[in-house]
Amino acid sequence: YRLNLPSGCFYLKHYRVGDWKAVLQNVVRPPRAILEWRAAQWVAAAGISTIETVAVGRTIRRGLVFDSFLACRAIEDSEPLDAFVANRLQQLPAARRQVVRRNLTESLGRLVAALHRDRIIHRDLHAENILVRLAPDDSLQLWLIDLHAVTTCRRLTLPHIERNLALLNPALVHGLTEIDCVRFFRSYWSALLSPANTTVIAAAHLV
């Protein structure tokens, strides 16, 4: 739900509990709104812009948690990555479009690398879950949203990386050039394997 309030624009996500199996899941683990709130904290701690949670709630009946709710502030002047690539990017003059494409692919590579450095996996990492804001100087800011499918792992392996990157593949292949894809992977691996990063990544020795 979109909420337009005097204090600003917000989105309210309602996690419905459809059956008793889902209710019992809330007994053994926190409700989904709480899980997304925690995921936002992990993502922010990794240095990635993400949702700003302003409230989390839940309904309790007979001592059991049923539906849960998460409210977050709207990210103004931004649009999903797939819409940006398909529309806004194509409307730019050729010279500016080339600069923005380079900035976009390099920024996207650094975002995914920051996730993987902290052993964070977004199991729904597609273009609609990345928001883009283009500044007048052609720099870009990216936000990772819709964090219900975010998890952490003890050891990041090559299959983890492959599955996660495969989700972004349609946006890279259909909207950008082969050179853009190369820039993305160079930026990704450079950020992932930077000497400044002390996290041990199981797949690193394969590069």
C-alpha positions in Angstrom: 0.0 0.0 0.0 1.2 3.5 -0.8 0.6 6.0 2.0 0.8 9.8 1.3 1.1 11.5 4.6 2.0 15.0 5.7 5.4 13.7 6.8 6.1 12.1 3.4 5.3 9.1 1.2 5.6 5.6 2.6 4.9 2.1 1.6 3.2 -0.5 3.8 3.8 -4.2 3.0 1.3 -6.6 4.4 2.5 -10.2 4.9 -0.7 -12.3 5.0 -0.8 -15.7 6.7 -2.8 -18.0 4.5 -3.1 -21.2 6.5 -2.1 -22.8 9.8 1.2 -24.0 8.3 2.2 -20.4 7.9 1.1 -19.6 11.4 3.2 -22.5 12.8 6.2 -21.2 10.8 5.9 -17.9 12.8 6.3 -20.0 15.9 9.7 -21.4 14.9 11.0 -18.2 13.2 10.2 -14.5 13.3 7.3 -13.3 11.1 8.3 -12.3 7.5 8.1 -8.5 8.2 10.7 -8.9 11.0 12.9 -11.0 8.7 12.8 -8.3 6.0 13.6 -5.6 8.6 16.6 -7.6 9.7 17.7 -8.1 6.1 17.6 -4.4 5.6 20.0 -4.0 8.5 22.4 -6.6 6.9 22.3 -4.9 3.6 22.8 -1.4 5.0 25.7 -2.7 7.1 27.3 -4.0 3.9 27.4 -0.4 2.7 24.4 -0.7 0.2 21.6 1.8 0.1 18.3 0.1 0.9 14.8 0.6 2.4 14.4 2.8 5.4 12.1 0.9 7.8 10.0 3.2 9.9 7.7 0.6 11.6 7.2 -3.1 12.0 4.0 -4.7 13.3 2.2 -8.0 13.7 -1.2 -9.3 14.7 -1.4 -11.8 17.6 -4.4 -14.1 18.4 -4.4 -16.8 21.0 -0.8 -16.1 21.6 0.2 -16.9 18.0 1.5 -14.4 15.4 -0.6 -14.2 12.3 -0.2 -11.3 9.7 2.8 -9.0 9.9 3.5 -5.5 8.5 6.5 -3.5 7.4 6.4 0.3 6.7 9.2 2.0 4.9 9.8 5.5 3.5 9.5 5.9 -0.3 12.7 6.3 -2.3 11.8 9.4 -4.3 13.1 10.2 -7.8 14.1 6.6 -8.5 12.9 3.9 -10.9 13.5 0.2 -11.3 16.6 -0.9 -13.1 14.7 -2.6 -15.9 12.6 0.5 -16.6 15.6 2.7 -16.4 17.5 0.6 -19.0 14.6 0.2 -21.3 13.3 3.8 -21.3 15.3 6.5 -19.6 18.7 5.3 -20.7 17.6 5.0 -24.4 16.3 8.6 -24.4 19.7 10.1 -23.5 21.9 11.6 -26.2 24.4 9.1 -27.5 27.5 10.5 -25.8 25.8 10.8 -22.4 24.2 7.4 -22.8 27.6 5.8 -23.1 28.8 7.5 -19.9 25.7 6.5 -18.0 25.9 2.9 -19.2 29.5 2.7 -18.0 28.6 4.2 -14.6 25.6 2.0 -14.3 27.3 -1.3 -14.9 30.3 -0.4 -12.7 28.0 0.7 -9.9 25.9 -2.5 -10.3 29.0 -4.6 -10.1 30.1 -3.0 -6.9 26.6 -3.4 -5.4 26.5 -7.1 -6.0 30.1 -7.5 -4.8 29.3 -5.7 -1.5 26.5 -8.2 -0.9 28.8 -11.2 -1.6 31.6 -9.8 0.5 29.3 -10.0 3.5 28.0 -13.4 2.4 24.6 -12.0 1.7 22.4 -13.7 -0.9 19.4 -12.1 -2.4 17.4 -15.0 -3.9 15.2 -12.6 -5.8 17.9 -10.4 -7.3 16.3 -9.2 -10.5 16.1 -5.8 -12.1 12.8 -4.8 -10.6 14.4 -5.0 -7.1 17.1 -2.5 -7.8 16.2 1.2 -7.9 18.2 3.7 -9.9 18.5 7.5 -9.5 20.4 9.5 -12.1 22.1 12.7 -10.9 22.7 15.7 -13.2 26.4 14.9 -13.3 25.5 11.4 -14.6 26.5 9.6 -11.4 24.1 7.0 -10.2 22.8 5.8 -6.9 21.4 2.3 -6.5 19.1 0.9 -3.9 18.4 -2.8 -3.2 14.7 -3.4 -2.2 12.2 -6.1 -1.6 14.4 -7.9 0.8 12.0 -10.8 1.8 14.3 -13.2 0.0 17.6 -12.1 1.5 19.6 -14.6 3.5 23.2 -15.0 4.7 25.5 -18.0 4.3 28.5 -19.2 6.3 30.7 -19.7 3.2 30.1 -18.1 -0.2 30.7 -20.6 -2.9 30.9 -20.4 -6.7 27.4 -22.0 -7.1 26.0 -19.2 -4.8 27.6 -16.6 -7.0 26.4 -18.2 -10.2 22.8 -18.6 -9.1 22.7 -15.0 -7.8 24.2 -13.5 -10.9 21.9 -15.5 -13.2 19.0 -13.6 -11.8 20.4 -10.4 -13.1 21.3 -11.8 -16.5 18.2 -10.7 -18.4 18.8 -7.1 -17.5 22.4 -7.3 -18.5 21.9 -9.2 -21.7 18.7 -7.6 -23.1 19.3 -4.0 -22.1 23.1 -3.5 -22.3 25.9 -4.3 -24.7 28.6 -7.0 -24.4 31.1 -4.4 -23.4 28.8 -3.3 -20.6 28.6 -6.9 -19.3 32.4 -7.1 -19.3 32.5 -3.8 -17.3 30.1 -5.2 -14.9 32.1 -8.4 -14.2 35.4 -6.4 -14.0 33.9 -4.1 -11.4 32.3 -7.0 -9.6 35.5 -9.1 -9.3 37.7 -6.1 -8.6 35.5 -5.1 -5.6 35.0 -8.7 -4.4 38.7 -9.6 -4.4 40.1 -6.2 -3.3 43.0 -6.7 -0.8 41.1 -4.4 1.6 38.4 -7.1 2.0 39.4 -9.6 4.7 36.3 -11.9 4.2 37.4 -15.3 3.1 35.5 -16.3 -0.1 35.6 -19.9 -1.0 35.3 -19.2 -4.8 38.0 -16.6 -5.0 40.9 -18.9 -5.8 39.0 -20.0 -8.9 39.3 -16.6 -10.6 
